[in-house]
Amino acid sequence: MPRLVLFNKPMNVLSQFTDAKSPSPRATLSRFIDRPGVYPAGRLDRDSEGLLLLTDDGRLQALISDPKHKMEKTYLVQVEGAPTEADLEPLRRGLPLKDGPTLPARARLIETPELWERDPPVRMRKSIPDRWIEIAIREGRNRQVRRMTAAAGFPTLRLVRWRIGGWALDGLAPGEWREIGA
């Protein structure tokens, strides 16, 4: 049976087990996960937090990470500014980015979610409000959600991936993981 690990990746952790590029070691998955033979199914940027799936099954890894399968990924996004529902329409229609238009996303305003404190904390500006948006996409371009919110006029302050397909982060604190049957 394939193994599947759900991991709550903290901020400033690379989505890989080694860091060959840096002269000073940066935090990697090996600091948190001691399960030989599992590998990340997709990536999550170093400055993003949340759900990262790891598996030992190549077909499952492709199903999760290959854009042709269009597995939905849901993010909780704190943005600078005070968008309205109408401001989210460009996200819902799809936006032009430098690497081409995005597919339409599901996007809605949400109340501030009950999340852990981020380390380091988000730098807030007293004169500029912020709001939370839930965004679900079926693509996986580099820094796509951040680029989409910026193109809509609301730069991302904090990005937490909450769900990938039917798997969710529920109950996992940053740095925690659990293995489930795939």
Secondary structure, DSSP 8 states (H G I E B T S, - for coil): --EEEEEEE-TTB-SSS---S-SS--B-GGGT---TT-EESS---TT-EEEEEEES-HHHHHHHH-GGG---EEEEEEEES---TGGGHHHHH--EETTEE----EEEEE--------SS-----TTS-EEEEEEEES---TTHHHHHHHHTT--EEEEEEEEETTEE-TT--TT-EEEEE-
